[in-house]
Amino acid sequence: MSNRLFQGVIHQMKDTVDRVIGVIDENGIIISCSELVRIGESRAAARDSMIYVSSLESYCKGGYTYRPIGYGVKNEYLVFVEGEDKMADVLSKMLAVSLSNIKNLYDEKYDKRSFIKNIILDNILPSDIYIKAKELHFNTDEHRVVFLIKFLGKADMLPFEMLQNMFPDKAHEYIISVGERDIVLVKDVKPGTESRDMEKIAQKIADTLNTEFYTKVTIGISTIVETIKDLAGAYKEAQVAIEVGKVFETEKNIIGYENLGIGRLIYQLPTTLCEMFLQEVFKKGSLESLDQETLMTIQCFFENNLNVSETSRKLFVHRNTLVYRLEKIRKLTGLDLRELEHAITFKVALMVKKYMSTKGLKF
C-alpha cells in the first residue's frame, strides 16, 4: 500500500521538480519513481551506504542524493533525488518530510496496530470503534489478551523489533509502544485458553529479553476479553496487575490479573477505610510489638494452611513452642490464628498494613 501512496505523491511532484525522484524500500528496490521504467531496479549499494551516516542526514552516491524517511533506529524507506548539489539536498529533505507525514497519517487511519493503540489508550469514542473496525475488516469478536511489558531500570533502547520478530503474525498479534519503558502485546487466543498458558508466553518474553538484552521486565497479564471494546479495560487490568504485584507479589515478575486475589480489592480501597479497619482489628501498637521471629512464624503458619504439626516441622521447633508463640500472638492482638475466621482477619490486616506502607502511611 505504501508503494501506491508514495507513487501518487511523486507523480504529482514530477512536473514541478525537474529531476528524477523516487523511493527505495528496505531491500534496496525502487518502489516509486518519477520515471516509471526504473521501478523495480535495485540500488542495494546505495541502501547499504546508509549505515555509515546518521539516520537524520542525507548522503550522496553515484550522482544521487539519498535521505531516510522518518526517524528511529530502523528506517524502512529511502528517498533519492537526482544530483549531488545543495538543491538536491533540500529537495530530498522536503520529499522525506512529505512522504513521512503522509505515511504516518495513512497508518493512523488504516493501520490495525494504530487502531488497537487508540482503543487501549481510550483515544477513540466507543461509538466509533465498530465503525472503524468495519473499515479495517477487523474481527471484533475474537478472544484476546493484553500483556503489558514494563522495562525495569533505564534502557537505552526498547527491543521493539525483537518482540515483533517473536510475534510475527500481524493479523493476530500486535506489538505496541505505549510509553518510554512500556510495550504492549495484544494477542488473539483460542477460547478456553488457561492462565498458565498465558504465563508461559510471558515467561518466554521475560527470558528472551533477559538473555538477549540483559534487561529485566515485569509483565502484567489481563483476563481474556471477547469483544474489541473491552481491550481498554484489559489494558487497565494489566496495569493493575503490575501495580498490585509491586505491593503483594514482590518476588514475582509475571503477574496475572485474575490471580491477584484479595490484594486487588485492598489496592482499590481508600486509605482512610484501610486505617479504620486496622484500628478496629488491632489495639494500638499491637502489630509493632510483634518481633521478626513471630512474624516469620505467622507467615509459615499461613503457608502451611494453619496446620500446627506441619508448621512446627518446617520451623524446626517443638510443637509446644509453636503453640506458645500462637498464644502469645493471641494475647497481644486478640486474634487466635488457630481459628479460621481470626486467621483470615489477621492475614487481610497484614496485607492492608503492607499496602498502607507503600503509600507512605503508618498505623
C-alpha positions as CSV (number, residue, x, y, z in Angstrom):
1,M,0.0,0.0,0.0
2,S,2.9,2.4,0.7
3,N,4.1,1.9,-2.9
4,R,0.9,3.4,-4.3
5,L,0.8,6.1,-1.6
6,F,4.4,7.2,-2.4
7,Q,3.9,6.9,-6.2
8,G,0.8,9.1,-6.0
9,V,2.8,11.9,-4.3
10,I,5.8,11.6,-6.6
11,H,3.5,11.6,-9.7
12,Q,2.1,14.9,-8.6
13,M,5.6,16.4,-7.9
14,K,7.3,15.2,-11.1
15,D,6.2,18.2,-13.2
16,T,7.3,20.7,-10.5
17,V,10.7,19.0,-9.8
18,D,12.8,18.9,-12.8
19,R,14.8,15.9,-11.5
20,V,14.4,12.2,-11.1
21,I,13.0,11.4,-7.7
22,G,11.9,8.2,-6.0
23,V,11.7,5.8,-3.1
24,I,13.8,2.7,-2.2
25,D,12.5,0.0,0.2
26,E,14.4,-1.8,2.9
27,N,15.6,-4.4,0.3
28,G,17.2,-1.7,-1.9
29,I,14.5,-1.9,-4.6
30,I,13.0,1.2,-6.2
31,I,9.3,1.0,-5.4
32,S,8.2,4.5,-6.6
33,C,9.8,6.8,-9.1
34,S,9.1,9.8,-11.4
35,E,10.4,7.7,-14.2
36,L,8.2,4.6,-14.2
37,V,10.7,2.4,-16.1
38,R,13.0,2.5,-13.1
39,I,10.6,0.9,-10.7
40,G,11.9,-2.5,-9.8
41,E,15.6,-1.6,-10.2
42,S,18.0,-2.5,-7.4
43,R,20.0,0.1,-5.6
44,A,21.2,-2.1,-2.8
45,A,24.6,-0.4,-2.7
46,A,23.0,3.0,-2.0
47,R,20.8,1.4,0.6
48,D,23.8,-0.3,2.3
49,S,25.7,3.0,2.5
50,M,23.1,4.4,4.9
51,I,24.7,2.5,7.8
52,Y,27.7,4.8,7.6
53,V,25.8,8.0,8.2
54,S,23.4,9.4,10.8
55,S,19.8,8.4,10.4
56,L,18.9,12.1,10.0
57,E,21.5,13.0,7.4
58,S,21.5,12.8,3.6
59,Y,24.4,11.3,1.6
60,C,25.5,11.3,-2.0
61,K,26.3,8.3,-4.2
62,G,26.5,7.8,-7.9
63,G,25.1,11.1,-8.9
64,Y,22.1,11.0,-6.5
65,T,21.3,12.3,-3.0
66,Y,19.7,9.9,-0.6
67,R,17.8,10.5,2.7
68,P,15.9,8.1,5.0
69,I,12.2,8.6,5.5
70,G,11.1,9.1,9.1
71,Y,13.2,8.8,12.3
72,G,14.3,6.0,14.6
73,V,16.7,3.1,14.8
74,K,15.4,1.4,11.7
75,N,14.2,3.3,8.6
76,E,12.2,1.3,6.2
77,Y,12.4,3.6,3.2
78,L,14.9,5.9,1.5
79,V,14.2,8.8,-0.9
80,F,16.5,9.8,-3.7
81,V,16.9,12.9,-5.8
82,E,19.0,13.2,-8.9
83,G,22.1,15.4,-8.3
84,E,24.6,15.9,-5.5
85,D,24.2,19.7,-5.2
86,K,22.6,21.8,-2.4
87,M,19.3,21.9,-4.2
88,A,19.2,18.1,-4.3
89,D,19.8,18.0,-0.6
90,V,16.9,20.5,0.0
91,L,14.6,18.5,-2.3
92,S,15.5,15.2,-0.6
93,K,14.6,16.7,2.8
94,M,11.3,18.1,1.6
95,L,10.4,14.8,-0.1
96,A,11.4,12.8,3.0
97,V,9.3,15.0,5.3
98,S,6.3,15.0,3.0
99,L,6.3,11.2,2.5
100,S,6.9,10.5,6.2
101,N,3.9,12.7,7.2
102,I,1.7,11.2,4.6
103,K,2.6,7.7,5.6
104,N,2.0,8.5,9.3
105,L,-1.4,9.9,8.5
106,Y,-2.2,6.8,6.4
107,D,-1.1,4.4,9.1
108,E,-3.1,6.3,11.7
109,K,-6.2,5.9,9.6
110,Y,-5.8,2.4,8.1
111,D,-3.2,0.6,10.3
112,K,-4.7,-2.0,12.6
113,R,-2.0,-1.6,15.2
114,S,-2.7,2.2,15.5
115,F,-6.4,1.3,15.8
116,I,-5.6,-1.1,18.7
117,K,-3.4,1.5,20.3
118,N,-6.2,4.1,20.2
119,I,-8.6,1.7,21.8
120,I,-6.4,0.7,24.7
121,L,-5.5,4.3,25.4
122,D,-9.1,5.5,25.2
123,N,-8.3,7.7,22.3
124,I,-11.4,6.7,20.3
125,L,-15.0,7.1,21.1
126,P,-16.8,3.8,21.9
127,S,-19.4,4.6,19.2
128,D,-16.6,4.8,16.6
129,I,-14.9,1.6,17.4
130,Y,-17.1,-0.7,15.4
131,I,-17.3,1.7,12.5
132,K,-13.5,1.8,12.3
133,A,-13.3,-1.9,12.8
134,K,-15.6,-2.4,9.8
135,E,-13.4,-0.1,7.6
136,L,-10.3,-2.2,8.6
137,H,-12.0,-5.5,8.2
138,F,-11.1,-6.2,11.8
139,N,-12.7,-9.1,13.7
140,T,-14.4,-7.5,16.7
141,D,-15.4,-10.7,18.5
142,E,-12.1,-12.5,18.7
143,H,-10.8,-13.6,22.1
144,R,-7.8,-11.5,23.1
145,V,-5.5,-10.9,26.0
146,V,-3.2,-8.0,26.8
147,F,0.3,-8.3,28.1
148,L,1.9,-5.1,29.5
149,I,5.7,-5.4,29.4
150,K,7.3,-2.9,31.7
151,F,11.1,-2.5,31.5
152,L,12.9,-2.0,34.8
153,G,15.7,0.5,35.1
154,K,16.9,2.7,32.4
155,A,17.0,1.2,28.9
156,D,18.8,3.0,26.0
157,M,16.5,1.3,23.5
158,L,13.4,-0.8,23.8
159,P,13.8,-4.1,21.8
160,F,10.6,-3.4,19.9
161,E,11.8,-5.1,16.7
162,M,12.9,-8.2,18.6
163,L,9.4,-8.5,20.1
164,Q,7.9,-8.1,16.7
165,N,10.1,-11.0,15.5
166,M,8.9,-13.1,18.4
167,F,5.2,-12.4,17.4
168,P,5.3,-12.0,13.6
169,D,1.6,-12.8,13.0
170,K,0.5,-9.2,12.3
171,A,-3.1,-10.3,11.8
172,H,-3.4,-11.8,15.3
173,E,-0.6,-10.3,17.3
174,Y,0.0,-6.6,17.8
175,I,3.2,-5.1,19.4
176,I,2.5,-1.5,20.5
177,S,4.8,1.0,22.2
178,V,2.8,2.9,24.9
179,G,5.5,4.7,26.8
180,E,9.2,5.3,27.4
181,R,9.6,1.9,29.0
182,D,6.3,0.2,28.3
183,I,5.4,-2.2,25.4
184,V,2.0,-3.9,25.0
185,L,1.3,-7.2,23.3
186,V,-2.3,-7.7,22.2
187,K,-2.7,-11.3,21.2
188,D,-5.6,-13.4,19.9
189,V,-6.1,-16.6,21.9
190,K,-8.4,-19.6,21.5
191,P,-11.5,-19.9,23.6
192,G,-10.7,-21.9,26.7
193,T,-7.1,-20.8,27.0
194,E,-6.0,-21.0,30.6
195,S,-4.0,-18.6,32.7
196,R,-1.0,-20.9,32.9
197,D,-0.7,-20.9,29.1
198,M,-0.6,-17.1,29.1
199,E,2.0,-17.2,31.9
200,K,4.2,-19.4,29.7
201,I,4.1,-16.8,26.9
202,A,5.0,-14.1,29.4
203,Q,7.9,-16.2,30.8
204,K,9.2,-16.7,27.3
205,I,9.2,-13.0,26.7
206,A,11.0,-12.3,30.0
207,D,13.6,-15.0,29.5
208,T,14.4,-13.9,25.9
209,L,14.8,-10.2,26.9
210,N,17.0,-11.2,29.8
211,T,19.1,-13.4,27.6
212,E,19.4,-11.1,24.5
213,F,19.4,-7.7,26.1
214,Y,20.4,-8.4,29.8
215,T,17.3,-6.4,30.8
216,K,14.7,-7.4,33.4
217,V,11.0,-6.8,32.9
218,T,7.7,-7.0,34.8
219,I,4.8,-8.4,32.8
220,G,1.1,-7.8,33.7
221,I,-1.4,-10.1,32.1
222,S,-5.1,-9.2,31.7
223,T,-8.1,-11.5,31.7
224,I,-9.3,-12.8,28.3
225,V,-11.8,-10.4,26.7
226,E,-14.3,-11.5,24.0
227,T,-15.0,-8.1,22.2
228,I,-12.8,-5.4,20.9
229,K,-14.4,-2.7,23.0
230,D,-13.2,-4.5,26.2
231,L,-9.5,-4.1,25.2
232,A,-9.2,-0.8,27.1
233,G,-10.4,-2.5,30.2
234,A,-8.0,-5.4,29.6
235,Y,-5.1,-2.9,29.3
236,K,-6.1,-1.4,32.7
237,E,-6.2,-4.8,34.2
238,A,-2.6,-5.5,33.1
239,Q,-1.6,-2.1,34.6
240,V,-3.3,-3.0,37.9
241,A,-1.7,-6.4,37.9
242,I,1.8,-4.8,37.8
243,E,0.9,-2.2,40.4
244,V,-0.7,-4.7,42.9
245,G,2.2,-7.0,42.2
246,K,4.6,-4.3,43.5
247,V,2.8,-4.4,46.8
248,F,1.8,-8.0,47.4
249,E,3.8,-10.1,44.9
250,T,7.3,-8.5,45.1
251,E,9.1,-11.7,44.4
252,K,7.3,-12.3,41.1
253,N,7.9,-10.6,37.7
254,I,4.9,-12.1,36.0
255,I,1.5,-11.3,37.5
256,G,-1.9,-12.2,36.1
257,Y,-4.9,-10.0,37.0
258,E,-7.1,-13.0,37.7
259,N,-4.5,-14.3,40.2
260,L,-4.3,-11.2,42.4
261,G,-7.0,-12.4,44.8
262,I,-7.8,-10.2,47.7
263,G,-4.8,-8.0,47.0
264,R,-6.8,-6.5,44.1
265,L,-9.6,-5.5,46.4
266,I,-7.3,-4.0,49.0
267,Y,-5.5,-1.9,46.4
268,Q,-8.8,-0.3,45.3
269,L,-9.8,0.7,48.9
270,P,-9.4,4.3,50.1
271,T,-6.6,4.7,52.6
272,T,-9.0,6.2,55.2
273,L,-11.0,3.0,55.1
274,C,-7.9,0.9,55.5
275,E,-6.8,2.9,58.5
276,M,-10.3,2.4,60.1
277,F,-10.1,-1.3,59.5
278,L,-6.7,-1.6,61.2
279,Q,-7.8,0.4,64.2
280,E,-10.8,-1.8,64.6
281,V,-8.8,-5.1,64.3
282,F,-5.7,-4.3,66.4
283,K,-5.0,-2.5,69.6
284,K,-2.8,0.5,69.3
285,G,0.8,-0.7,69.0
286,S,0.0,-4.4,69.0
287,L,1.3,-5.0,65.5
288,E,4.6,-3.2,66.2
289,S,5.1,-5.4,69.3
290,L,5.5,-8.5,67.1
291,D,9.2,-9.2,66.5
292,Q,10.7,-10.6,63.3
293,E,10.7,-14.2,64.6
294,T,7.0,-14.0,65.4
295,L,6.2,-12.6,62.0
296,M,8.1,-15.4,60.4
297,T,6.2,-17.9,62.5
298,I,2.9,-16.3,61.3
299,Q,3.9,-16.4,57.7
300,C,4.9,-20.1,57.9
301,F,1.7,-20.9,59.7
302,F,-0.3,-19.4,56.9
303,E,1.8,-21.1,54.2
304,N,1.0,-24.5,55.8
305,N,-2.7,-23.9,55.9
306,L,-2.9,-23.3,59.7
307,N,-1.5,-26.8,60.4
308,V,0.4,-26.7,63.7
309,S,2.3,-30.0,63.3
310,E,3.4,-29.2,59.7
311,T,4.4,-25.6,60.7
312,S,6.5,-26.8,63.6
313,R,8.2,-29.3,61.4
314,K,9.1,-26.6,58.8
315,L,10.3,-24.2,61.5
316,F,12.3,-27.0,63.3
317,V,10.7,-26.2,66.6
318,H,8.8,-28.3,69.1
319,R,5.0,-28.3,68.7
320,N,4.6,-26.8,72.2
321,T,6.9,-24.0,71.3
322,L,4.8,-23.1,68.3
323,V,1.6,-23.3,70.4
324,Y,3.3,-20.9,72.9
325,R,4.1,-18.4,70.2
326,L,0.5,-18.6,68.8
327,E,-0.8,-18.0,72.3
328,K,1.5,-15.0,72.7
329,I,0.1,-13.6,69.4
330,R,-3.5,-14.0,70.8
331,K,-2.7,-12.1,73.9
332,L,-1.0,-9.3,72.0
333,T,-3.6,-8.9,69.2
334,G,-6.7,-10.6,70.5
335,L,-6.7,-12.9,67.5
336,D,-6.2,-16.7,67.7
337,L,-4.7,-17.8,64.4
338,R,-5.8,-21.4,65.0
339,E,-9.3,-20.2,64.3
340,L,-10.1,-19.8,60.6
341,E,-12.1,-16.6,61.0
342,H,-9.3,-14.9,63.1
343,A,-6.6,-16.2,60.8
344,I,-8.4,-14.6,57.8
345,T,-8.8,-11.3,59.6
346,F,-5.1,-11.3,60.6
347,K,-4.0,-12.1,57.1
348,V,-6.0,-9.4,55.5
349,A,-4.9,-6.9,58.1
350,L,-1.2,-7.7,57.4
351,M,-1.9,-7.1,53.7
352,V,-3.7,-3.8,54.4
353,K,-0.8,-2.7,56.6
354,K,1.7,-3.5,53.8
355,Y,-0.5,-1.6,51.3
356,M,-0.5,1.4,53.7
357,S,3.3,1.3,54.0
358,T,3.7,1.6,50.2
359,K,1.6,4.7,50.4
360,G,3.9,6.1,53.0
361,L,1.3,5.9,55.7
362,K,1.9,4.4,59.2
363,F,-0.5,2.7,61.5
